């Protein structure tokens, strides 16, 4: 069985990796790209705090006293691991901005997919839906940046 807080911990790890990755890209980028990656890093850090607040709320309510049994928990974890491991792979191409942006686009897609599945199991959906919308904006911004390299 898997509980809500465990799923939220996975989401926090994804956002922390996103913050680290975008911060490194900002350090290596000039001009518009630097501003873009700094903005994405700040937003990922904010998402970490939102997920922590949400997790604290569930813990305070003892929602996980009886964890939800999620029949596709392995699938959800696999989706999350794809995002987490993708960040590790993306670190290898961080000095090639075109490849780094392309990797970030794919990571955002994977993260959005995970969050859209996760929202099905979160009773308090509003905050996660807001994060999904922000991640979709990240994808749009990164896609625009990637088109500049193609």
Backbone torsions as a table, in degrees:
resi	resn	phi	psi	omega
1	UNK	NA	149.2	179.6
2	UNK	-129.0	139.0	-178.9
3	UNK	-103.6	168.1	-179.6
4	UNK	-58.4	-43.9	-176.4
5	UNK	-63.8	-33.5	177.1
6	UNK	-65.1	-41.6	177.1
7	UNK	-64.7	-38.7	178.4
8	UNK	-68.4	-34.5	175.6
9	UNK	-62.3	-38.6	176.8
10	UNK	-63.8	-43.4	178.7
11	UNK	-62.0	-40.1	177.9
12	UNK	-61.6	-42.9	179.2
13	UNK	-61.9	-41.8	177.9
14	UNK	-60.7	-46.9	-178.3
15	UNK	-66.1	-37.4	177.5
16	UNK	-64.2	-41.0	177.4
17	UNK	-65.8	-38.1	177.1
18	UNK	-62.4	-43.6	177.9
19	UNK	-58.8	-47.8	-179.4
20	UNK	-61.9	-45.1	-177.5
21	UNK	-64.1	-49.2	-178.6
22	UNK	-67.2	-32.5	176.4
23	UNK	-64.0	-42.9	178.4
24	UNK	-65.0	-40.8	177.8
25	UNK	-64.1	-38.8	178.6
26	UNK	-62.8	-40.6	179.6
27	UNK	-63.3	-27.3	-175.7
28	UNK	-100.2	1.2	-171.8
29	UNK	-117.4	145.3	174.7
30	UNK	-98.3	167.4	167.6
31	UNK	51.8	-131.6	-176.1
32	UNK	-56.6	-43.6	-177.8
33	UNK	-62.8	-38.7	178.0
34	UNK	-60.2	-47.6	179.7
35	UNK	-61.4	-44.2	179.1
36	UNK	-58.9	-50.8	-176.3
37	UNK	-68.6	-33.7	175.1
38	UNK	-63.9	-41.6	178.5
39	UNK	-63.7	-45.4	179.2
40	UNK	-62.4	-41.2	179.5
41	UNK	-61.7	-45.8	178.8
42	UNK	-59.1	-42.9	-179.3
43	UNK	-66.4	-38.9	178.4
44	UNK	-64.3	-39.6	178.0
45	UNK	-63.5	-39.6	177.3
46	UNK	-63.7	-39.2	178.0
47	UNK	-62.1	-38.5	176.9
48	UNK	-56.1	-47.7	-179.1
49	UNK	-64.3	-40.2	178.7
50	UNK	-62.8	-43.7	178.4
51	UNK	-65.1	-38.6	177.8
52	UNK	-63.5	-42.6	177.5
53	UNK	-62.2	-42.7	179.3
54	UNK	-63.6	-42.4	179.5
55	UNK	-64.9	-41.8	178.3
56	UNK	-61.5	-40.4	178.5
57	UNK	-59.4	-45.0	179.8
58	UNK	-67.7	-38.7	178.1
59	UNK	-65.9	-41.8	179.3
60	UNK	-61.5	-35.1	179.3
61	UNK	-84.7	-3.7	-177.8
62	UNK	56.4	36.5	178.8
63	UNK	-59.4	-33.8	-177.4
64	UNK	-85.2	5.6	175.8
65	UNK	-56.9	-35.5	172.3
66	UNK	-123.7	91.3	-175.0
67	UNK	-60.4	146.7	174.8
68	UNK	-66.3	137.4	172.3
69	UNK	-91.9	114.0	-176.2
70	UNK	-107.1	115.7	-173.5
71	UNK	-64.8	-28.3	179.5
72	UNK	-109.0	35.3	-179.3
73	UNK	-58.5	-38.8	179.0
74	UNK	-63.5	-38.3	177.8
75	UNK	-64.7	-44.4	178.6
76	UNK	-60.4	-44.7	178.6
77	UNK	-63.3	-38.9	178.0
78	UNK	-62.7	-42.9	176.7
79	UNK	-58.7	-45.2	-179.5
80	UNK	-64.5	-42.5	-179.7
81	UNK	-63.1	-33.9	177.3
82	UNK	-60.0	-45.5	178.9
83	UNK	-63.9	-45.7	-177.5
84	UNK	-63.5	-48.0	-179.2
85	UNK	-70.8	-28.8	176.8
86	UNK	-63.0	-36.3	176.5
87	UNK	-62.8	-40.6	179.6
88	UNK	-64.5	-41.2	176.4
89	UNK	-66.1	-39.3	-178.3
90	UNK	-63.6	-30.3	178.3
91	UNK	-58.4	-29.3	-177.3
92	UNK	-70.8	-22.5	-177.6
93	UNK	-112.9	15.5	-172.5
94	UNK	-61.4	-25.3	179.7
95	UNK	-83.0	-9.4	175.0
96	UNK	-105.7	97.4	-170.7
97	UNK	-56.9	-38.9	179.4
98	UNK	-61.6	-47.9	179.2
99	UNK	-67.2	-36.1	-179.8
100	UNK	-65.6	-41.6	178.5
101	UNK	-67.7	-42.0	177.9
102	UNK	-59.8	-42.1	177.6
103	UNK	-63.8	-40.9	-179.9
104	UNK	-63.9	-38.4	177.3
105	UNK	-59.2	-46.8	-179.2
106	UNK	-66.1	-39.4	178.8
107	UNK	-62.7	-42.9	178.5
108	UNK	-61.9	-41.7	178.0
109	UNK	-59.8	-46.3	-179.6
110	UNK	-64.0	-40.5	-179.7
111	UNK	-65.3	-44.0	178.2
112	UNK	-59.7	-44.1	178.7
113	UNK	-59.3	-45.1	178.7
114	UNK	-60.8	-47.6	-177.8
115	UNK	-65.7	-36.6	178.4
116	UNK	-65.7	-33.6	175.5
117	UNK	-75.6	-38.7	-179.1
118	UNK	-63.0	-36.8	-176.1
119	UNK	-59.8	-25.1	178.0
120	UNK	-62.3	-24.7	-173.5
121	UNK	-107.7	-0.5	-178.2
122	UNK	-101.3	113.7	-180.0
123	UNK	-61.1	-35.2	179.6
124	UNK	-97.9	87.6	-168.6
125	UNK	-82.3	-23.6	-169.5
126	UNK	-54.4	-48.4	-177.6
127	UNK	-65.8	-43.7	179.4
128	UNK	-65.1	-37.6	176.4
129	UNK	-63.3	-35.9	175.8
130	UNK	-65.1	-42.7	178.2
131	UNK	-63.2	-40.9	177.9
132	UNK	-58.9	-45.5	178.8
133	UNK	-60.7	-40.1	178.8
134	UNK	-67.3	-39.8	178.2
135	UNK	-64.9	-36.0	176.6
136	UNK	-64.7	-37.4	175.3
137	UNK	-66.0	-38.2	175.9
138	UNK	-57.5	-45.0	-179.7
139	UNK	-60.3	-43.9	178.4
140	UNK	-61.4	-45.8	-178.7
141	UNK	-64.5	-42.2	178.9
142	UNK	-67.6	-38.0	178.4
143	UNK	-62.9	-40.7	175.9
144	UNK	-62.1	-44.7	179.7
145	UNK	-62.9	-39.7	-180.0
146	UNK	-65.3	-38.9	178.8
147	UNK	-60.1	-25.7	178.0
148	UNK	-68.2	-19.8	-178.9
149	UNK	-97.5	-12.7	-174.9
150	UNK	-94.8	NA	NA
